[in-house]
Amino acid sequence: MITIIGAGPAGSYLAYLLGKNGREVALIEEHDRIGSPVQCTGIVTSSIEKFVKLPNKVIANKCNKVIVISKNNRAEANVDEIVMWRNRFDEFMAERAENEGVKIFTNHQFLGFINKNTIKIKDKKNNKIKEIEAEAIVGADGPSSSVAKAAGIKQIFNYYIGMQAKVKLKTDINAFETYFSNTDFPEFFGWAVPESEDTVRLGLGAKKNAKELFYKFLEKRTGKKDILCWESGIFPIYSQKQAIQKGNIYLIGDAACQVKATTGGGIIPSLKAAHTLCDCILSKKDYGKEFKKQSGMELLLHLRIRNALNKFSDKDYGYLLSLMNQEKVKKILKKYDRDTPMPLVLNLLLREPRFLSFAKYIF
Ligand SMILES: Cc1cc2nc3c(=O)[nH]c(=O)nc-3n(C[C@H](O)[C@H](O)[C@H](O)COP(=O)(O)OP(=O)(O)OC[C@H]3O[C@@H](n4cnc5c(N)ncnc54)[C@H](O)[C@@H]3O)c2cc1C
């Protein structure tokens, strides 16, 4: 049997793939309800449909426009993005796994290893400790992975705090906004993503002072201080140095820092990683090597872009947006999304060589 800890997108999708391939799988989730609490904006590019066809019940909204705002400029581009109800998405992914024969144990918490093939879990409802034997154990248990800690796999913790809340605000439901400024959103960015006519998921990422920066943004953008609910969490940023396997113990998703450093988005990278890990478990391949082959370059490119953006002045952002405002650039932004970063960057450089002026921040 293969035991997966954590029924987020990474764990449930891997469980589904392994179940589909005839493997016996147990999926362990510490919460009573899969998908709760929500700590996510739930926006993904339509590239998600390469992995899973989303039913309507999972989709809150679709945006065909992104508005990019800097201190002194503004750009718009046509995009194809889906805003999900993240709790329903997680539930849907777990249901799909269950339909492939995966046994799901909610209210069960991973506590540690007895030996490399036996784990200790707590049945929280009945307050009982159980032991489960497994040929492989997967930590899909999020950014502060207990599996990584118990296995002695050091997590390279380069992270941002994602401060997000739902707020009442009437905006164009077809457009989401992103905000860039090295004073108001230092080293990351802010966003306003409409989930309905009058409710927006407003947030930002920051290394420090996240709450303070968030309240400033909230007041500036909405003129109010009211919050419907918080949905904050942590973005563990990709690192090439992160170990993701130790013998029969594997890490995936946020637990393995498989997150795009440009945006903090981890849903699509974790679904892609699930295919890699499923294949590695079935064919006994080296997961670390295969993951680097299949996703390493893309995530590294995101990291390089993030590191470059972190050096931008407000003037640089203004110039970047004026380049983005050209029709030829908009066409490329519509054709390639951030989940296909290689062709996106290559085409941008080919069609608008002035983007190269930012190379000084990369090298
Ligand atoms: C504010 C914010 C906004 C975000 N917005 C986006 C976005 O718009 N688009 C996007 O693509 N990504 C976004 N992300 C990132 C995205 O949420 C994560 O990358 C994604 O959830 C990773 O999935 P996962 O399955 O690896 O981990 P998780 O979704 O964190 O799932 C881990 C699961 O493991 C369970 N677990 C943990 N410990 C144990 C234990 N000991 N025993 C049993 N179960 C355990 C948890 O309860 C949880 O269900 C955002 C993140 C934040 C913080």
The ligand as an SDF file (V2000), in Angstrom:
LIG
                    3D

 53 58  0  0  0  0  0  0  0  0999 V2000
   -2.8950   33.3600    0.3970 C   0  0  0  0  0  0  0  0  0  0  0  0
   -2.5700   32.3080   -0.6240 C   0  0  0  0  0  0  0  0  0  0  0  0
   -3.1260   32.4100   -1.8890 C   0  0  0  0  0  0  0  0  0  0  0  0
   -2.8380   31.4380   -2.8590 C   0  0  0  0  0  0  0  0  0  0  0  0
   -3.4010   31.5580   -4.0950 N   0  0  0  0  0  0  0  0  0  0  0  0
   -3.1150   30.6640   -5.0560 C   0  0  0  0  0  0  0  0  0  0  0  0
   -3.7110   30.7520   -6.3300 C   0  0  0  0  0  0  0  0  0  0  0  0
   -4.5120   31.6540   -6.5940 O   0  0  0  0  0  0  0  0  0  0  0  0
   -3.3720   29.8220   -7.2770 N   0  0  0  0  0  0  0  0  0  0  0  0
   -2.4840   28.8140   -7.0160 C   0  0  0  0  0  0  0  0  0  0  0  0
   -2.1880   28.0180   -7.9190 O   0  0  0  0  0  0  0  0  0  0  0  0
   -1.9280   28.6870   -5.7970 N   0  0  0  0  0  0  0  0  0  0  0  0
   -2.2300   29.5780   -4.8130 C   0  0  0  0  0  0  0  0  0  0  0  0
   -1.6730   29.4330   -3.5640 N   0  0  0  0  0  0  0  0  0  0  0  0
   -0.7980   28.2970   -3.3190 C   0  0  0  0  0  0  0  0  0  0  0  0
   -1.6340   27.0240   -3.1460 C   0  0  0  0  0  0  0  0  0  0  0  0
   -2.6320   27.2260   -2.1870 O   0  0  0  0  0  0  0  0  0  0  0  0
   -0.7290   25.8610   -2.7420 C   0  0  0  0  0  0  0  0  0  0  0  0
    0.3910   25.8240   -3.5850 O   0  0  0  0  0  0  0  0  0  0  0  0
   -1.4820   24.5340   -2.8100 C   0  0  0  0  0  0  0  0  0  0  0  0
   -2.5160   24.5060   -1.8690 O   0  0  0  0  0  0  0  0  0  0  0  0
   -0.5260   23.3750   -2.5560 C   0  0  0  0  0  0  0  0  0  0  0  0
   -1.2500   22.1820   -2.4870 O   0  0  0  0  0  0  0  0  0  0  0  0
   -0.7210   20.9790   -1.5680 P   0  0  0  0  0  0  0  0  0  0  0  0
   -1.6730   19.8780   -1.8200 O   0  0  0  0  0  0  0  0  0  0  0  0
    0.7200   20.7860   -1.7750 O   0  0  0  0  0  0  0  0  0  0  0  0
   -0.8530   21.5170   -0.0600 O   0  0  0  0  0  0  0  0  0  0  0  0
   -2.1180   21.9670    0.7730 P   0  0  0  0  0  0  0  0  0  0  0  0
   -3.1720   22.5100   -0.0930 O   0  0  0  0  0  0  0  0  0  0  0  0
   -1.5720   22.8400    1.8590 O   0  0  0  0  0  0  0  0  0  0  0  0
   -2.6580   20.6150    1.4150 O   0  0  0  0  0  0  0  0  0  0  0  0
   -1.9800   19.9780    2.4610 C   0  0  0  0  0  0  0  0  0  0  0  0
   -2.9790   19.1280    3.2160 C   0  0  0  0  0  0  0  0  0  0  0  0
   -2.2820   18.3590    4.1790 O   0  0  0  0  0  0  0  0  0  0  0  0
   -3.0190   18.3380    5.3820 C   0  0  0  0  0  0  0  0  0  0  0  0
   -2.0750   18.0510    6.4860 N   0  0  0  0  0  0  0  0  0  0  0  0
   -1.0830   18.8390    6.9440 C   0  0  0  0  0  0  0  0  0  0  0  0
   -0.4310   18.2400    7.9580 N   0  0  0  0  0  0  0  0  0  0  0  0
   -1.0260   17.0340    8.1420 C   0  0  0  0  0  0  0  0  0  0  0  0
   -0.8070   15.9440    9.0290 C   0  0  0  0  0  0  0  0  0  0  0  0
    0.1790   15.9700    9.9560 N   0  0  0  0  0  0  0  0  0  0  0  0
   -1.6090   14.8520    8.9320 N   0  0  0  0  0  0  0  0  0  0  0  0
   -2.6040   14.7900    8.0230 C   0  0  0  0  0  0  0  0  0  0  0  0
   -2.8520   15.8050    7.1430 N   0  0  0  0  0  0  0  0  0  0  0  0
   -2.0740   16.9020    7.1940 C   0  0  0  0  0  0  0  0  0  0  0  0
   -3.6370   19.7190    5.4380 C   0  0  0  0  0  0  0  0  0  0  0  0
   -4.7630   19.7660    6.2900 O   0  0  0  0  0  0  0  0  0  0  0  0
   -4.0050   19.9590    3.9760 C   0  0  0  0  0  0  0  0  0  0  0  0
   -5.2910   19.5100    3.6830 O   0  0  0  0  0  0  0  0  0  0  0  0
   -1.9550   30.3670   -2.5630 C   0  0  0  0  0  0  0  0  0  0  0  0
   -1.4110   30.2630   -1.2810 C   0  0  0  0  0  0  0  0  0  0  0  0
   -1.7070   31.2210   -0.3240 C   0  0  0  0  0  0  0  0  0  0  0  0
   -1.0870   31.1170    1.0340 C   0  0  0  0  0  0  0  0  0  0  0  0
  1  2  1  0
  2  3  1  0
  2 52  2  0
  3  4  2  0
  4  5  1  0
  4 50  1  0
  5  6  2  0
  6  7  1  0
  6 13  1  0
  7  8  2  0
  7  9  1  0
  9 10  1  0
 10 11  2  0
 10 12  1  0
 12 13  2  0
 13 14  1  0
 14 15  1  0
 14 50  1  0
 15 16  1  0
 16 17  1  0
 16 18  1  0
 18 19  1  0
 18 20  1  0
 20 21  1  0
 20 22  1  0
 22 23  1  0
 23 24  1  0
 24 25  2  0
 24 26  1  0
 24 27  1  0
 27 28  1  0
 28 29  2  0
 28 30  1  0
 28 31  1  0
 31 32  1  0
 32 33  1  0
 33 34  1  0
 33 48  1  0
 34 35  1  0
 35 36  1  0
 35 46  1  0
 36 37  1  0
 36 45  1  0
 37 38  2  0
 38 39  1  0
 39 40  1  0
 39 45  2  0
 40 41  1  0
 40 42  2  0
 42 43  1  0
 43 44  2  0
 44 45  1  0
 46 47  1  0
 46 48  1  0
 48 49  1  0
 50 51  2  0
 51 52  1  0
 52 53  1  0
M  END
$$$$
